Amino acid sequence: MRVFSITITMAVMLFSTPKEYLLVSSKQFTVHGTTSIGGFECTYDLKTKDTLFFNNKHKISRVTHSIPVKEFGCGNFILNSDFRKTLKAKEYPKINIELSNFKKINEYFYCDLGLFLVGKQKIYKNLKLKSSKNNIYGDVLLNFSDFELKSPKKIGGMVKVDELIRISVSLETH
């Protein structure tokens, strides 16, 4: 009888343990900006298969990707070209993004976002990510000057890109 009770108790504990991982099936990184005449978005999508562990000190969990700057889509060839020129794509053809140190507290996820572009690296700590049924998503605000970049100007300065931009991260999960 005791063996049966111990077996049942262990089975209940094993199957009732909260899931501390997610399977990531796609990633999306979007740069949002505004100009004196409107807004723009440049997006990169990637189908992937990653396992994301959170609240686990024994398993290192990172979502990393090296994104070719030329693969971002901004809606038309002029915006694509301006985006590449601003990020110095010929000199720095890739952007490296790393999400690490995942934690789940109540309904939110938190992580650190490492961003390496134009030869500079910045780490944004404790990025708050919201979750829906099959998605984890969040934003970080940064300035062009954080990476020693100048916000673009066109038509003799009549069209200016605002210094502040928003980077959105979205992970589709199962």
Secondary structure, 3 states (H helix, E strand, C coil): CHHHHHHHHHHHHHHHCCCCEEEEEEEEEEEEEEECCEEEEEEEEEEEEEEEECCCCCCCCEEEEEEEHHHCECCCHHHHHHHHHHCCCCCCCEEEEEEEEEEEECCEEEEEEEEEECCEEEEEEEEEEEEECCEEEEEEEEEHHHHCCCCCEEHHHCEEECCEEEEEEEEEEC
